[in-house]
Amino acid sequence: MSTGFIGSNLRLARLFHDLSLTDLGEKVGVSKQFLSRIETGAEAASAQLQASLAQELQVLPDFFHCVDTNPIADEQCHFRRQLTTKVALRQVARARGEMLKRLIGVLDEHVELPSYQVKEADAETSEAIERAAEIFRSLFGLGMGPLSSVTRIAENAGAVVMRVRGLAPEIDAISFATKRPLIALNGDGRSACRERFGIAHELGHFSLHIGVLTGDRLTETQANRFASALLLPRSTFATECRLALRSSRLNWAGLSELKLRWGASKAAIIFRARQLGLFTEDQARAGYVGLNRHGEALRESEDHLVPNEEPEVVVESLKVMREHFGVPEAAVAREMRVQPHLLQTLLNNSCAESSANVVRLAPSGAGSQ
């Protein structure tokens, strides 16, 4: 639906490019105060200024006039370390996610994506969260062993996963509990184990925190518990965790073996073992000290042995649109009311051909393949 100039759309496009009011004002020849008043609706933008803004922000002129009928509410937006991440960095991350939501909205109009199947669960107690993760595994027939691809599981559950550049280093992932839930991963070279935990963490928010404003210590702890329980289920992990101990001391070779088998970092394994009472506080502390001492606080020595998982829904959707409908990316950009270069920035070269082709897609209106 189109209407008059919408200042919040200008703000969205500006933040997507990580531009301050001063930065953008200098590019289009107006003051930051004047731009601020346009964004708040206190001033009108001339047709000439709108054209200049559209060119600088890589959108089409009618982008500024299109009403978002499903805006993202604060309680639908989840990302880790919200309380300790600067407001400006959160705003840029949210703008990137908002644009991703608009892309998925276009794809959803043309392509039949997997139906959303994540069930709401209780987060009142640790036991309830453990059960929620076990029920999730049961719902998708995952058993209680290692998960081969957390990304594929999330996408088959109806979420969309995508790497997004331009997120601050402090942000591993940001998710949106919208009609088509989205998980935007930091595209700046995170390890596979870190990405897997991040996706599981966001699935925890989708399951545990419907309509709840997240980012505080409680909701983050709850989502972390869900992620740990999903990746390292207590019934099987507890038995195998014995590999990580030799008498009362940590067995680093055993920790490495567990990491490669379960696709979870050594830090996450130590955390989970302490959480389940399999490690003492002293053993867990010795583990964290050992990781720091060997320079493995952020990157662990085996990270290169665990391949990153490739999201497929966006890639396959664009492929279906191109091959079934003859709709190129430039036409997708037009439907988003942006220029093709902005779409390419958002896609971050995610459109390379997918080899696995596991997530089942079909043209809208057709039966699932």
N, C-alpha and C positions, 0 to 999 in steps of 0.2 A: 504494500500500500504506500502510495506517494503522498507527500504533503509539503508544507513549507520547509525552509531550511531548518535542519535539526542539529543543534549545537553539539549534542552528545556524539553524533556520528563524526563530526570534525575531531572531537577529542579522541575518539577511538582510533581513527586513522593516524592522528599525530602520535599517540602513544605506541601504536604498532611499530612505527619507525623510530621509537625512542627519542623523539624530539621534544624539547622544552618549548614553552610558549615563546621564549626569546629566540630559540633556534629557528622555529617556523616563521616567526614574525620577520626576521632578517631576510629569509628567503623570498617572502612575498611582499616586503616593503611596508609592513604595518607594525605598530607597537605591540608588545606582549599584553599590555592592558586592553587594547582594542580587541585582540584575539580572544582574551579571556572573556570579555563581555559578549562576544559572538557565541562562544561555547556555552555560556549561561543563558543565552537568549535575550540579553539586554540590548544588543545591537544587531542590526541587520547587515548581512554581507551582500555587497553589490554583485551583479552578474560577473563582472570582470574579476573581482576578488575570488569568487567561487571557482572560476576557471583556473586561476593561478593556484589556488589551494588544491584543486583536483590534480593538476599536473605535478605539483611538488609531492603530493601524497600518493600518487600512482593509483588513483581511483577515478571512476567515471563521475561526471558532474551530478548525476541523479543519485549517487551514493549518499549524498548529504540530505536527500529528500525522502529516503525510504525508511519507513517505520519498522523497527524490529518488533514483531508481534509476540516474540517469546524471549524477552530480555533475561539475562542471567542474574538471579538474585544472589545476595551475599552468601546465603546458606547453601547455595548450589555450587559454590566455588571452594575447592579444597587444594591447598598445597602445603608441603612440608615446611616447617620452620617459619610459619606465617608471622609469629610474634616477634621473631628476631630478624626478619628480613625488612629492609627499608621500604617505606610506603611506595616510593617512586619505582623500585624494582618490582614490587607486587603489581603495580598498575600496568607496567609494560608486559609482564607475564599474562595478566588477565586480558589485555588487548590482543595478544597473540592467540590466546584461547578463544576469544570472541570471534576473531576472523576464522579460526578453524571451525568453530560452530557454524558459521555462515557457509563455509565450503561444504560441510557435511549436510547441511540443510539442502543444498542444491543436489548433492549426490543422492540423498534420500528420496528426492522427487523422481528420480529416473531409475534407480537401482534398488532391488529388493535385498536389503542387508539382513544379517541374522537378527532374529527377534531378541529383545532384551529379556534376560532370564535371571538376573541377580536378585535374590530374595532378601527382604528386610529381616534383620535379626536383632536380637537383644544385646546391648552392650553393658548391662548393669554389673556383671561380674566377670572375672577372668574365665571361669568355667563356661559361662554363656558364650563368650567370644571363641573359646576353643571349640565348642559345639557348633558354632556358626561356620567356622572354617571346615569342620568335618562334614557338615551338611552340604556346604558348597562343593566339596570334593565328591560327595555321594551323588549330588544332583547331576553332575557332568560325567559320572562314571570314571573318576580319576584314580580310584584305588587309594592306597596309602603309601605309595612309593614316590620316588623323585618325579618331578614334573618336567617333561621334555621341553615344553615351551609355554611359559606363563603368558606371553604375548598372544599366542594363538588361543589359549583358553579364554583370555579376556575378550578377544574379538569374537570368538564363537558364542560367548555369553551375551553378545549384543553391544559391547562397548567399541569405541574406535580408538586405536592407539596410534600415535604418530610422534616422530621426533621433530622438535621445533627448535630452530636456532633463535638466538636473541634473548634466551632466558639467563638470568643472573647465575653466577656460579653457586650461589647459596641455595638455588632451587633445583632439586632433582627432578621434580615432576609437578604438574598442576592438573587437576581434573575438574570436570564440570558435570554435576548430576542433572543434566538436562534430559529432554525427551530421548535423545540419542546420546548417552553418556560418553564423554571424551576424556582421554588420558593423553596429555601432551608431555612427552619426555624431553628433558634437556638434551639437545642435539650436539652438545659440545664434548663428545667422546667419553661418556660414562662407561664403566666396565659392565659386562653382561650381568654379573651378580648384583651390582647396584641397581641396574635397570629392572631386573626381575623383582627385587625387593620393592622397588618403587611402584611397579604395577600392582603387586599384591597389596601394598599399602593403600593405594587408591581404591582397589576393589573392596578393601575393608571399610573405607569411608562410604562407598556406595551401599554397602550392606548394613552398616551400623548407624550411619548418621544422616538419614533422610530428614531433611528439614531442620538440621542442627547446624549452627554456626561453628565451624571447626577452626583449628589452628592453635588452640590452647594446649597445655600439657596433657590434660586428661584425654581429649579426643585423639591427639597424636599417639599417646601411649596405647590407646585402644586399637587404633589402626595398625600400629606396629605389632601388637599382640596377634591380631588377625593375620597379618603378613607372615609372621614367624610360624604360626600354627598351620597356615596354608602351605608354606614351603617345606616345613620340617614337622610333619604331624607327630604328635607325642607317642602314638602307639608303636610306630616303627623306628622313629629317630632315637627314642630312648634306648633301644637295644643296640643300634649301630654306633651310638655315641661313645661306647666303650673304647672304640678305636682311638679316641682322642686322649686317652689317659694311659699312662704306663705307671702302674702303682698309684701314687698320689700326685705324680707330676704330669704336666701336659706332654703329649706325644705329638710333636709338630708334623711329623710324617703322616700320622693318623688324621690330623686336622686337614691336611692337604688332600688326603684321599676322600674324606667326607665332603670337602668343598667341591671336588671334581664330580663326585657322584650326585650330590644334591643340588648343585648350581646355586649355592649360597656362600657368601663370603665367610672367611674364617672368623671375622668379627661377629657376624650374624650367628654363626654356629656356637661361638662362645656365649653370646648373649642368650640364645635359646637354651643351651645346656644349663646355664645358671637359673634361667626362668623356671625350668622344670625340676630344679633341685638336683641335677645330675653333676654339676660342678659346685664346689663351695665358693663363697665370696673370694677367698684367697686365691683359688685356682683361676677364677675368672679375671681377677685383677692381674695375676701373673700373665695371663693371656694377652690382655690389652697392653701391658707394659712391654711384653715381647714384640708385639706388632709395632709399637712405636719405636722400639729400639732398632728394629730391622727396617725402618722406613716404610712400613706397610700400613700406616694409619689411613691413607686415602687410596693407595693402589697396592694390591697384594701381588706377590711374586707369581702366582698361578693365573692371574687375570687373563693373560694372553691365550691360555689354554681353554678358556670357556668362550665359545663364539657368541657374539651378540645376536639376538633374535630380530628378525625383520618383520615389522608390521605389514599387513597385507591388504586390509580393507580399502584404504584410500587408493593404493596402487591398482587393485583389481577392479574397483569401481570405475576409475578413470579408463581402464582398459575396456570394460564392458561398454561404457558410454561411447568410446571411440570406435569399437568394432561392431557393436550392435546398432548404434544410432548415428554413427558418423559425426559425433560431437567432439571436436578437438578441445584442448585445454583453453584455447582462446575463447571459445563459446562458454565454457564453464566460468571463466573470469567475468564475461559479460553478465551472466546470470547473477554473479556475486556483486556486480556493479563496481568491479575493480579492473585495473589494467593487468595484462598478462604478466608483467614483471613482478607485481605484488604477489600474484598467485605463485609464481616460481619461487619467490622468497619464502613464502609460507610452506611450500612443498619441500623445500630444502633438498631438491634432487631425489625425493622419495618415489619418483615415478619410474624408476628403473624396473625392467621386467621382473616380475616375481617368478621364482622357479617352483616354489612349493605348491602354490595355488590350492591351499587347504580350505580357506574360508569360502563357503559357497555363496555365490552371488547370482542374481538373475535380473534381467530387465524388469522394471516395475510393471506389475500386472501379470508377469509370467510365473509359472510355478518354480519352486526351488529346484536347482539342478542336482 
